[in-house]
Amino acid sequence: MNRPNTRNKNKRQKTEDNNDPSSEILRKIHLTGEISKGDIRQLYLIWKPKCHGCRGNSKDSPNCFCGLIPPPNGARKTGLWQKMPDIIHSLGPNPCKDLRPSMDTPAGLTNLGATCYANSILQCLYMNTSFRAGIFSVESDLLKQHPVLDQLARLFAQLHSSKMAFIDSAPFIKTLELDNGVQQDSHEFLTLFLSLLERSLSLSKVPNAKTVVQDLFRGTVSHVTRCSVCGKDSEASSKMEDFYELELNIKGFNNLDESLDDYLSLEELRGENQYFCESCFMRVDATRCIKLRSLPAVLNFQLKRYVFLPKTTTKKKITSAFNFPRRLNMGKRLWDPSESGLMYDLSAILIHKGTAVNSGHYVAHIKDESSGQWWEFDDEHVSKLGYHPFGEVTSNSSAPKPKLDCSGQVETVANGNHLKTDQTTDSDFSNPIHEIFSSTDAYMLMYNRVTDKETGRYLNRKCGANDIDIDVKNCSLPPHLSSEIQELNASYAHACEDYQHRKDRQVAYITERRQEVKSVLSEAPVDPLEDSYFWVSTEWLRQWADNITPLCLDNSLIQCIHGKVPISMVTSMKRLSNTAWQKLLSKYGGGPTLSGDDYCIDCIKDRAKNAVCANDYRDRRASLRQVADAALAGDCPDGASYYVSKTWLVQWLRRKNADSPCDADAGPTASLRCPHGNLLPEQAPGAKRVVVPENLWLFFFESASTVRPDDILNSSVFPADSEPCEICSRELTEVACMEDSLREAKLKQRQNHEKLILGKSFALYPDCKYFLVPSSWLVQWRTYVTATGKNMSSFAEPQNLEVTMNSLICEKHSQLLERPLELVCKRGVITQKVSSTDGLTLIPESDWMLFCEEWNVLEGKGISAEIAFSSSTANKLVGSCEESPIVEEDLSRSIEDANDELEAKRPYIITHPEVCEDCIGERKSCELIRKLNYCDENICVYLVRGKDAPRSIKEASLNIFEPDRRTSKRSRKTSFGNSVNLKVSGSTSIYQLKMMIWEAFGVVKENQKLHKGTVEIEGDSATLADRSIFPGDVLWVTDTEIHENRDIADELSEQKIDSQQAEEGFRGTLLTSDVSVQAFQDTSSG
């Protein structure tokens, strides 16, 4: 059973003209000239019924209004029928979304690229109410003349009272002259920033502001060195040193107590490290330790999470868990034991996310001092964590009591961080003092000294002069900042109101427009029998129904030159009811108004005429098709006949039947017409012709004249008895004669040089005379002589031989500028190596004489040569090619004694004139310099599996490099490994090359053993030119797999930071400059 053909099942079938009623109506109109009302209904498709529920709008029915708008639950990507949220989105960002949920929620800071390190520190400083109050108390005169303080105060004021959910930190970052694209260390930023603030605030006249940095963050230590013999401390031990944070080692330690014990531990000074005691007057054993003399109100612990790896000369982050308590007793660690009850409460945790040293992301977890709630500050995003620094243990507002394990310990987990408590009782669960937290990313810990909550002042403890007296409860904005924030908030509120107003107005307008479109389209259809209707452009109607803001009514697209409705536009217009038309016209204006009576009689008659002509043309063309096929086959009836282009006729037959002539029907004889206006000889290219009968020619000529009436030359008439152009025939004959002569000359040269034309080496003998010819010229000569047939004229003659020979002689010494190619002695036969580009090739004397005759060269221009022998230990003769070694391969031990004697000697070439070593050496030096200075050239690198590379790889660099050869950069797989082409320069270092190989193959640079041939390439600081690596060289590398694999991104980021920013750090910014402070001092003194 044959399978039914469903290929064209859904394809719209074309209506045959013979069965189309419109075709018969048009033929009748053309014959009679009369148009009835029924003809109008049929031609303008008015008879088609109204339709409902079509999938799309039908062009074949002027009564179809389906598909102009989407279905009830549908939407479109653009225009009036988009989803309402998308339309609202086009109004721009909603400023209301950037407002704080409430003023109890802290605001975030924008990340300008890589400024998270600064954002996290600024949030820690701002959330400290004492520091915030100190900044707010700075007098306005100082702020005006100190830009850093001014921007910090403005930033804090916005964080305090702005209604925005996040604050733009750009003015502050710009004032500090920080590079927002470079990641920096947050600890270094804090240290330098506090130092800058301390210098700047020292100029303030407000006591609380002048020393706020020292009062909050400064403590004192002393480095005590004690003699083990006399027990006395050194004089330097009594010296007090300030500190603003304690840097603690965490490698090998599990918690904060262990790190503090290590920080304060005794160091034994023995052996070579003995201490010179001034009391004992000798080097003695001693101990050294750090003593905490006084502690600040805010105690910062810097956790050393980065260690240096000597093997890889890189830094690595320590990601082990580190425990720290919520409440810390530092009294027992002071030098004065009377302060045993000095307590600190955890207030902030600075977290560094990521494993790389010089990249990653900083966030801060900070406790609100007033509410006790913890917040996570991640740049613009601020999240509530509850009463635990790493989030609530459960989702309930009141967490259940943790369960005790068998040891009496409590352990819970929140967000991947462990929370532990010491042994306790049920009554202690309401007091979180004993909680222990653990983190793998904590980078800095901030502890606030415990205060008396009733007075808001610090407890009166004798810990030095670090107590601060600022009313933090009533911390409010100063007037100059308050007015500025009020203006900003007012502008934010105005922007929100304006956006909401525009949104409401747009939503109301869209709703009204949609209702209008639905209403008009529901009233638009007209019954086919209805005579009162109006025509409207489908294109305008579609845009009106789809655009948010439609244009005025435009019917000019469907109007003919007579101002009526043409029959040709019936598929581009719709019939509208009188009600729908009046609504559109009254609201949008425009026109012109085209009613049902405005059909164009003239256009209908023209259409009828064209339709009848098209039918006649198709019938006539179809009838002449068989005649054309017969003419192409060579069967032309007797009678008058004409020439047409064979190629043109073939294309005419291939074209489908059309209603009228097209551009391809022009020029049936264009390719047969010569430049002189006559018939081109048939031997000329593209001049093949066919004889066609007169009736077919007249049809061709008539069609061509219709398409291009002014182009007479392309339809030149050539009867079958026309004679070809005499001038063109004579020229073709002359060309043919020249080609015959050239063909004969090439054949003679091939016969004269039967062995030389093969391009193979031949046996050389010591007693024979030879001549030297450039190898490149011989290749050009062979290509030229062997080219025959159609390709004969496409190859140019080789360069003039006499000029080529003259270029081989240097002007200074009249000696040779090129060396002959090497000689090869194999099984007693001497031959010369073959090359297509370099060196001079030996040819027999007979071939040289023939070259002189064939190419008009004087015999004296030749460079003669002969073969001579010398012992391998003997000195070479003057004038010989000293750089032409002999290559001996597969010597046989069983050949005759004469061959043994020949192989024991060394054949070389004696040239007349001699080889000019001075000029050749100078030229090679210049070439070497040029090679060393190459830029953006390709080298190939193979990754070899195994300990050694194949012989083909080791010898690959000996091949000649072709600079114009296109090479692929894609890594390719071979049987022994992968290969890749790399773009390098002579100044590229070996280190940079290894980084490219690392990126291509994933082999870390420490594991790469790089070779060129059999030589290992060492020295990362050396350049490719230093190691004689040139364009086209082939290198190979093996993977030792000694060092651990790591991501190249870490290496690249560290390389960038180390080379550009690590050494400079914040150099060039205001953090390392006191210009602004000095300028203010100068202003004050002036």
N, C-alpha and C positions, 0 to 999 in steps of 0.2 A: 504493500500500500504506500503510495507516495505521500510524503509529508506536505501539508498545505503551506503555501508561501505566505508568511505573515510579515515579510520585510516592510511592505508599504501599507500595513494595516491601518495605522493612524495617520498616514500622510494624506493631506488634503488633495483630492483629485481635481485636476484642471478641467474646467468645463470646455467641451469641444464647441468650436464656433458654429459647426453645422447644426448642433442641437440647442444653441442658445437663442431664446426668443428675441433678445435684444439685437442680435445680428440680422435677423429677418426684418425687424422694425427699421433698423438703420438702412438696410438695402431698399426697403419700400420708400422711406423718406428721400433717399438719394434719387430714386427714379421718379417719384411723383412730386416731391417738394411739399407735401402736406403733412401736418403734425396734429394728431388728435389728442384729446385729453387722456385717453387710455395709453397712448404712446408715452406721454409724460409720466404717468404713474409707473409704467414699466421701466422706462429708462432711468428715472430717478429713484427707483426701488421703493416708491411710496407704498406699494402694495404689500410689503412685508409686514407681518403682524407685530404688535407690541410683545416684548419678551420680558420674562421675570426669572430671576435666579440664575442667570448665565454665569459661568466661571470667570469670564472676561468680557470686555466690551467688544462687540462685533463691528468691524468696519463695513461689512456688507449690508448692514441694516441701519438706516437713519433713525429708526424707531427704538433702537437699543440703547439704554442708559445704564446698563449693568456694568459693574467693575470700576466705575468712576470713583467710588469710595469703598473702603474695606468693609467686610461684614461687621455685624454689631459688636462682636468681641475681638475683632482684629485690629491691627495697627500697622503703620508703615515706618520706615526708617527715617524719613524726613518729611517736612511739610506739616500740613494741618492735622494729619491723622497719626502723628507720632504719639507715643505714650506720654501722658501728661508729665511724669517726672523728667522725661528727656526735654520736653519743651521748657520746663522750669529751669533745667540745668543750663539751657542756653542763655539765661539771664545773667550768668556768672556765678561765682562762689557765693554761698549764703553766709554773710557775716555773723548771723545768729549762731551758727555752728561753732564759731570761734570764741563764744562767750563762756565764761566759767559757769558750771552748774550752780555754784553758790560761792560766796566769799570765804567760806570755810575750806574750800578746796584750793590747794596751792596751784600756782600757775607754772607752766613749763617754759623752756627756752628753746629757741629755734637752733637747729644744727645747720651751720653754714657750709658743711662739707666734711670737715674733720675736727670740729670744735667741741666734741662731746667731753673731752678732758677738761675744758674750761667751764662748760655748763654744769658738770657735776660738782666742781669745787665751788662755783658761785652759789649753787643751791645749798651746799653745806654751810657756807658763810651766812647766807641770808636767813636760813632757818634757825640760826643762833640769834635769839632775840637780843642778847646783850651786844653782840657785834652790830646787829642791825640798828639798834638804838644809838650806838656810837656814831655810825655813819650818818644817821638822820640829824644828829646834833651838830654836825660840821657847819660852820658859818657859811653863808652864801658867798661872801667875798672870796673865801678860799676856793670854793667850788668853781667860781667864774674863771679864776686864773690857773686852775689845775684841771686839765681835761679828764684825766683818769678818775679822780675823785668825783668830778661832776657826772660823768657817765655812769659810775658805779652807784651814786646816789639816785640818779634817774632810773637806773635799772631796778634797784631795790624798791623804789617808790612804785614802779609799775607792778612788780611782783606783789607788793603789799596791797595796793588799792585798785589796780586796773581790773576792768571787767573781762578782759581778754583771757582765754584759756592758756595762751602761750605768748611770750614776749619776744620781740625781735632783738636778738643780741648783737646784730651787725654794728650799730654805733659804738658799742663798748669794744668789740673785737677790733674794729677799725682804728679806734683811738689808741689801743695798745700796739697797733701795727703788727698784729699777728697774721700769719699766713693761714687762711682758713682751709687750705687744701692739704696741710701737713699735720699728721698726727704727732702729738707731743705727749710727754710724760706728765700725768696730773700732779704727782708729788713735786716735781721740779717747778711746775707752774705755781703751785701753792707757796712753795718756799720763796720764789722770786717775787710773787705778788704781795705776800705779807711784808717782805723787805721794802718793796716800793711804797706800800701804804704806810709803813712805819716812818719812812723818811718824809713822806708827804704830810702825814698828820702831825708830825712834830712842829709844823708851822702854825697849827691851830691854837687858838686862845681858849677853847673850851676844854676844861680838864678831862671830862669823860671821853671826849673824842681824841684828844692829843695822845693818850697812852692806851687806847682801847686794844691795840694789837698786843702790846707788852702785857697788859693786865690779863688778857684772856689766854694767850698762847705761849707766853715766855716762862720757862723754868730755868733752873740753874743746876749745873753738875760740876764736879771736880774730878780730875784724874789723879788718884792717890797712888804714889809709889812708896813702898815701905821696905826699909832695909831688914833683912832677915837676921843680921848679926846684932845691930844696936837697937833695932825696933823703931827707929825714928823715920818720920815721913820726909820726903823731899820738899824743898822750898816751893816748887811748882804745885805741890799737892793742895796748898791753901788757895790757889787761884780759882776763882769762880768763872765758869763759862756758861753763856746763855744757850738754850736750845728751844726750838719751836716744835720739834717732834722727835720721837725716839725711833731710830731705825733698828728693827729687830730681824735677826736671822730666823727663818722658819724651816730651812732644810734640816731634816733629821729631828724636828720637834713637832709635837702633836698639838700643843695648845699655847695660849698666851703666857701662862705661868712659866712654862719651860723656857720660852724665848726670853722672858724677863730675867730668869735665873742665869741664862747664858750671857745676857747683856751686862749683868752686875757681877759676874763670876770673877774669881781671882785668877790672874795670869802669872805663872811662874817664870821668872827671868833667871835662867841658868845657862851655863856653858858660854857660848859665844854671845848670848844675849844678857850677860851679867850687867848689873847696874853699878855705876861708880858712885859710891856713897861719899859725900863731902865730910861727914863726921868720921868715918872710918878711913878716909883717904886711900881707898882701894876699891877695886871691882869686886863686888860681892853678889851673892844670890839675893833676890828681892821678889816682892809681889807687886802686881799692879792691878787696879780695879777702878771702876767708875762708881762714884757716890752721888746719889740724888740729894741735892741740898734743898731745893724747893720745887714744888710742882705747880703748873699753871691751872687756871680754872677750866680750860679746855685742853685735855691731854690727847695728843695725836700719836698714833702708832703707825709707822710706815713698815709694812711687811715686805721683806726682800724676797719677791717671788721669782727673780731672774738670776740664773747662775751662768757662768762662763764655761764653755766646754773646750778644753785645750785641743782635743783631737780634731774637731771640726772648726775651731776658731770662731764659734758662733755662740749666741746666747740662747738659753732654753728657759721656758717658763715652768715653774714648779706648780703642778696642779693637784698636789695632795691636799686632803682635807685638813683644815686648821680650826681648832676650837677656841672660843673666847666667851667670857661670861657676860651676862647682862649687867651685873653689879660687880665692880672690881675694887678690892681693898688695896690701896697703895701705901697706907700708913706704915706697914711693916717693912716696906722697901726703902723708906727714907733713912738718911743717916742719923736723924734724931728719933730714937725709939718711942718718944712720948707721943708721936703722931700716929699711933697704931690704928686709929679708927677713921683714917681719911678715906672716904668712899667716893667712887666715881660710877656714874651710870652711863650705859651705852647710848649714844645719841645719833650716830651716823656710821654707815658702812659704805665705803667707796669700793665698787666692784668693777673688775676688768674682765670682760667676756672675750673669749678667744684664746687660742694656744700660741699664736705668734707673738714675738716680743715687741715689734714695732708696728703692730696693727691691732685690730680688735675694736672693742667698743666699751666705753665707760658709762656706768649708771650709778646712781646713788640711792641708798635706802636711808631715809632720815626720819627721825621722830619729831613730831610736833610737840614742843615743850608745853604748850597750854592744854592740849587734849590728850596727850600720850599716844596718839595714833601714829602709826608708821606709814610712810608714803614712799613709793618708788618713783624716782625722777629719771625718766629716759628721754632726754631732750624735750620735745614738744609734748610727750605723753606723760601724764602723772596718774598713777594708779594707787588706790587705797589698799594697804596691806593689813590693816587692823592693829592689834596690840602686839603683834610679833613682827620682828624685822624682816622675816621671809614669808609673811602671809599667815593667815589664820590656819590652825590645824584642821578645823572642820569648816564647813560652809555655814553652820549655824552661828547666830550672833552670840549665843552663850555656849561656849565649847564645854563638852562634858569633861569630867575629871579624868586625867590620864590614869592608866592602870599601872600598878607597881609590878615589877618583875620580881623574881625570887630573891634578888639581892637588895631590894628596896630602891632600885634606880628607876627613874621614869624616862622613857625615850619615845619621842614622837617624830614624825617626818612631815615637813611642809615645803613644797616646791623644791624637793631635792636636797634640802638642808636639814641636818639633824638638830633637834632641840633636846637637850639632856638636862636633868636636874640631879642634884646631890641627894643623898638619903634624906628623906623628909617624912613628915606626917601629913594626914589629911588636912590638918589645919593650915598647912603651909601652901596649899594649892592656890589660895587667894593672893598670895604674895609671890610675884615672879622673880624675886631677888636671886634665887639660886639657879636660874635657868642658864644653860650652856648652849651656845649656838655653834654651828659648824658650817664652813664654806670652803669650796675649792677655788673660788675666784676673788675672795676678799683681798683688797690691795691696800686699804687704809682703814683704820678704826679710829673713831672719835669718841672720847668719853668726856662727859660734863661732870664737874664736881657736884655732889649732892648738896642741895640748898634747902633752906627752911621755907616750905611752901606758904606759910602764913604771911611772912614779911616780904617775900620775893627777893631777899638779900642772901648772899652767901653766908654759910655758917662761919662764925668767928673762930677761925683756926689759924695758928701761927705757922704758916707755911711760906713765909717770905712776904714780900710787898706786892703780891699779885692780885689782891682782892680788888674788885671793881665795884663802884657804887653808881649804878645806873638804874633808873626806874623802868624796868622792862614791862611792867604791867600796863603802864599808861603810855607805851610807845606809840606815837602818832606821827604823821607826816608834818614836817615844817611847812609854813605857809607857801613859800616859793615853790615847793614841790607839790603841795596839795592842789594849788590852783592849776598847775600844769596837768595833773592827773584828772582833775575834774573836766578840763577841756577835752582831753583825750577820750574820757568816758562819754562825754556829750557827743563827740563826733562818732564814736562807736554806736551809740544809741540812735543817732540820726541815720547812720548807714543802715542799721537794722530796720528802722521804720521805713526808710526809702525802699529797701529791698522788698519788705513785706507789701508795701503799697504797689510796687511794680508787679510783684507776683500775683496779688489779688486781681489787679487790673488785667494782666495777661490771661489768667485762668478764666475770668468772666468773658473776655473777648473771644477766646478759643471756643468756649462753650456756645456763645452766641453764633459764631461763624459756623460751627458744625451743625447747629440746629437750622441755620439758614440754608446750608447746602442740602441737608436732608429734605427740607420743606420744598425747595425749588425742584429738586430731582424727582420728588414724588408727584409733582404737578406737571412735569415736563412732557411725558408721553402723550402722543396724539393718535387718535384712531385713524387707521389707513383711509377710511372713507371721509374723514373730516377735511374740509377745504380750507379752513381758517388755521393757518400755522405760520411759523417763521423759521428761517434757516439760521443756524449758529455754527461757528467753527468748532470742530471737535477739539482741536488743539487748545483754543482759548477756554473752552468748557472744562477740559481736563485740568488746566492750570488753575482755573477759578476754583474748582472743587478740591484742589490739593494744596494750594498756596495759602499761607497764613494771611498775607496781605495781597489780594488779587489786583491786577491792573484793570483799566477801563476796557469795556467790551470792544473787541477787534474782529470784524468780519472781512477785513481786507484780504485775508489769506484765501478766502473762498470766492472772491469776486473776480470776474473775467474783465477783459479790457473794455467790454461793452457795458460794464456796470451791473451785470446780471449774475445769475448763478449758473456756471457752466456744468455740463454733464460730466466733465472729467474730474470734478471735485466731489462727486457723490459719496465717495468713501471717506471724505474728510469733513463731513458736516452732519448735523443732527436736526431733526424736526422738533421744534419747541411749541408747546401750547401758547395761546395768546396770554394766559395768566402768567406763566413762567417768564415769557419774554418781557412783559411789561415790568415785572419785578426787577429783572436784571438791568433793563435799560434805564429805569428810573433811578436806580441806586448807583450804577457804575458808569452810565453814559456811554459815549462812543458810538460805534456803528460800523458800516451803514446798515440800515434796516433792510433785510431781504425777506420778503413774504413769499408765500407759496406761488404767487403769480409772477414772480421775477425770474422765471426760467429763461435762458438765453436761446432764442431761435437760431441765431447765427452760429453759435457754438455747436448746436445740435446738428445743423446741416454740414458744418465742417467735419464733425465727428463721423457723420454718415458717409461723407465723401472719402475720408481717410480709411474708414473700415472697409468700404468696397474696394478701394485701391489696394489695401493690404491683402485682401482675399485674392485679388487678381495677381498681385505680385507673388504670393505664396504658390498659387497654382502654376504660374508661368515658370517659377524657379524649379518647382518639383518636376515639371515636364522636361526642362532642359538638363536636369541632373544626369539622366541616362546618356544624353548627347555628350556631356562633359566626360563621363566615365569612358565612353567609347573613344573620344579624342585622346584621352590620356593613355589609352591602350594602343594608340596608333591607328585607329580606324576613323578616318575622316572622309565623309562622302565627297563626291566630285562637285565642283563648283567653286565659287569664291571662298577663300579661306584666309585666315590671319594667324599671326604669331601671338602667343601669350606666354608669360613666364610659367615654367613647369612648377616651380615651387609655389607660386601664387595660386595656380589651379588646384594643386593638392590641398592647400589650406582652404580654398573655397569649397571643395567637396567635403571637407571635414566639418565645416560649420553647420549648425542646425538650421532648419528652415525658419526664416524670420518674416516679420510683417513688412519690413522696408529695408533698403540698403543700409549698411553700416560702414564705419571708417575702414574696416578691413577690405571692403569691396573696391577701394580706390587703388589705382596704380597697377592694373593687370600687366602692363608692359614697362613699368618703371625700371626694373632691373635689366631690361633688354636694350635700353637706350644708352648710347655711348656719350662721352662728353661733347662730341661734335654734333649730336642730335640725330645720328644715324643708328642703324641696327648694329648692335655689338656682335662681334664674331662669337660663334658658339664655343670656341676654345677658351674664351675668357672666363675667369671665375664667376659663378653665379649667373651665367648667361644661357643656361639650359632653357629650351623653349619647346612648346607644343603647338601643333597646327590645329585650329578649331574652325568649324564651319561659320558661315557669315551670320546666321541667325543667333548663334551662341555669342559671337563677338559683339553683335549689336546690343544684346542684353547686358554683357559686361560693360560695354562703353556707356550705355545709358545709366547703369547703376553707379559707375565711377563719376560720371558727370553730375549725378544727383547729389552725391556726397560732397564732392569738391568741384563745383562748377568753374572756379577760377584757375584750377590747376590743370592746365592742358598738357603739360610736359609728362605727367605721370600716366597719361592715357594716350600716349603716342600710338599712331596706327602704323602697323607693319604688316602689309599683305604678305602672303606666303612666297611671292616671287621677289621680295625685297633683297637687295644685295647688301652684304655686310660692309661696314665702313672700311674704306681702303686705308686710311691713316692708321686705324686701330689694328687692322690686319697686318700692316707692315711692321708696326711696333711689336706685335706679338711674335712675328717671325724673327725679328732681330733679337728679342729676348730669348726665344727658343734657340737661336744660333749661339748666343752667348752661353746659355746653360749647357749646350752640347759641347762647346769648346772647354768650359770649365770642368765638365764631367770627364772629358777626354784627358785634360791635364792632370786631374786627380788620379785617374786610373793609371796614367804613366808613372806618377810618383809612387803609387802603391806597388807597381811592378818593379820600379828601380830600387825600392827599399823594402824588400819582402821581409827580411828579418827585423829591421828596425821598426816597422809598422806594428809588429806584435807587442812591443813594449816589454819584452822579456830579456833577461840577462843572457849573454853569450860568452863563449870562451875567449880569454885574452891570452896573448903570447908575448914573451919578452922581446922577440926580434921584430915585431910589427910596429908600425907607426900608426898612432891614433890621434883623433882630434876631440876636443872638449866642447860640449854644447850645454847650455843651461837645461836642467831637467824640466823646468816649468815650460820652456819654449817647445820642447819635444812633445809634451802633453798637449799643448794647444795645436801643434802641427798635426798630431795623430787625429785629434777630434775633427779638425777642419778637413783633412784628406779623406777620412772614412765616412763623412756625412754625404749621403746620397738621397735621391728621390725628392720628396716634398721638403725634407729638412735640409736640403743642400744649401739653400740661400740663407738659412737662419743662423749659421755659424760664421762668424767673421774670420778673416784671415789672421794668422798669428802675427805678432809684432815683427817689424822689419828686422831680418836676421842680422844685417850689418850693424844697425843701431844697437841691437841686443849684445852683439859681441864687443862693440866699443864700450858699452857700459860696464863690462867686466874688468876693464883696465883702469887702475887708479891714475890720476893725473900727476900726482906727486912723484911716484916711484916707477910708473909705467910697468906695474906688476899686477898679478891677479888679485881680485877682490873676493873671489869665491874659492872654496876647496873642492876637489873632486870627491865623489862619494867613496866610501870604504870598499876595499877589495876583500873578497872571500875566497879562501882556498879550501876546496873540499874534494877529497879523493884525487888529489893531484891536478885538479882543474881550477884555474883562476877565473873568477867572475867578479862583477861589480854589483854592489847593492843597487836596488831600484827605488827611486823616490819620484813622487809626482810634483814636489814643491821645491825642495832644497837641493843645493849642491850642483856639481857639474857631472855630466854623463859622458863616458867614452863612446865614440862611434868610429867605425873603420874609416880609413883614408878615402876609400872609394865613395862612401856615403857623403863625406864632406865635399868631395869634388862635385858630386851630383847636386848637393845643396847650393854650392856656389853658382852652378849653371841655372838651377831652377829659380833661385831667389835673387839673382844678380848680385852676388857677393864676390869681392876680390879674394883670391886664394890666400893672399898674405894676411888677411884679417883673422885667419884661423889660429887657434891655440893648440899647438901640437903637444903630444904626450907620449911617453913610452913606459914600459914596465921594466923595473929593475929589482934586484934581490939584494938583501943584506942580512947578515947574521942578526939574531935577536938581541945579541949583546953588543953589536957594533954600532958605531955612531951613524946617524942618518946623514945622507948626502945633502949638500946645499941645493936648494931648489926643489926638494922633495916635499910631499905632503906629510908633514910630521904628525898631523892629527888624524891620520887615516889608518887605524889599526886593522889587523886582519882577524877575521872571525873564523875559527877552526871548529868544525862540528863533525862528530862521529868519525874520527880518523881510524882508518883500517890498518891493522898491523900486518896484513898479509899482502900488501901491494908491492910493486916492484921497487928495486933499490933507487931508481931514478926519482920515483915519487917521494920516497923517504928523504932523499937529499933536498928535493924541492920544498917539502913541508918543514924541513929543519931551518930553511931560510925564510926571510920575511919579505914578501913582495911589496913594493910601493910604487907610486906614480911620480915620474919626473916630468915637470911641465915646463914649457917654453912660451911665454916668460914665467919666472918663478912666482910662487905664492907670496903676496905682501903681508907678512905677519903683523907689521906695525898697523896698517890700516884695518886689517881684520880684528886685531885686538882692540883698537879704538872703537870700532863699530860695535863689537860685542859688549864693551863697557857701557856704551850708550844704551844698548838694548837691555842690559842688566838693570841700569838705573830706571829705565822706563818700566820694566817688569816689577821692580821694587815699589814703584809709586802707583801701582794699580789701585782701582777703586770700584766697588760694586761689581765684582766679578764672581764667577761660580767656581766652587771646588766641590768635589764629591766625597762624602764620608760614608764608609761602610761600617755597620755594627756587626762584628764577627762573633759567631758563637764558637766557643772553644779558645784554645790558647794561641793558635797561630792562624794566619790568613792564607788563603790559597795563593799559589804562585802568580796567577793572573792579576790579583789585586796588588801584590807587591811590585809587579812590573808595570802597573797601569800608569804610574806617574811619568814613565819614560816616554809615553806616547806624546805626539805633538798636539798642542792645544789649538783648537780652532776658535778664535774669538767670536765669530759671527754665528756659531752653531747655537741653535736654540736648545735649551736644556729644561727639563721638568724639575719643579721644586717638590714634587710629591714623593713621599717615602715609598720605595719599592721593595718588595720581598724577593729574595733570591734563595738558592738552596743552602747557602752558608750564613745568611743574615739579611738585614735590611740595609737600604742605602737611601741617602737623601742629598740633594744639592743645596748648598748654603751660599748666600751672598756675603762676601767678605771683602776687605780691603787690606792693603799691605800694612796698614797701621793697626789692624785688629789684633788684640792681644790673645795669647793662648787661653787666658782665663775667659775672655769673651767667647772664644770659639767653643770652649767646653760648656759654657752656659747655653749656646745654641744647640749643641749635641744633647745636653740634658733636656732641653725643651722638645727636641725631635724624637729622642729614643727613651726618655725617662730614666737615664743613667746618671746618678748624682756625680758631680764633678770630681769628688774624692775617689770614686771607683773607676775613673776612666784612665786607661793606658792607651795613649794616642801614638800612632806610628805613621811614618811616610816611608814606604818601601820596607826596609829592614831596620830602619833607624827609629828609635823611640824619641818622641818630642816631649821635652821637659821644660820647666821654667814658665810659670803662669804669667809672669810679668813681661816676658819676651813677646815680640810681635811676629806675625807670620813672615814678614820680610826677613827678620832676624834668623828664622829657622828655614829660610829658602823654600817657602811654600808659595807657589805662584798660581795664577789662574789655570784651571783645568787639571790641577793636581788631584790625585786620588789618595785619600787618607783612610786608615782603618783604625777602629777602636774596639777594645774589649772591656768587659765589665768584670772587675775583680770581686765584686760583691762583699768587700770587707766592711764598708761602712753601711749603716742603716739608711734605707731609702727615706726621703722626706719630700715635701711639696716644694716645687720650684718657686711658687709664689712667696713662700717665706724667705727664701734666699734673695729674690729680687727686691722684696720690700726692705729687707735688712740692708741690702747693697745700696738701695736708693737713700735710705735714712742715714746709713753710716757714711756715705760719700758726700751727702749734701747737708743733712740736718743734724746728725748725731754730734759731730764735732762743733757745729755752730750752736745747736740747741735754739735758745731764744735770742741769739745774737742778732742785733739789728732792730730789736723791738724795744719798747719803753720799759720792759721788765728788766733789762740790763743796762738802762741808761738813766742818769739822774739829771738830764737836760731840763726837764720840766720843773724839777725842784729848784735847780739853780736859777732858772729864769724867774721863778717866783721870788726867790731870795733877793735877786737883783732888783726886782720891781719894788719889793718891800723896803730895801735899803735906800733906793732912789727916792 
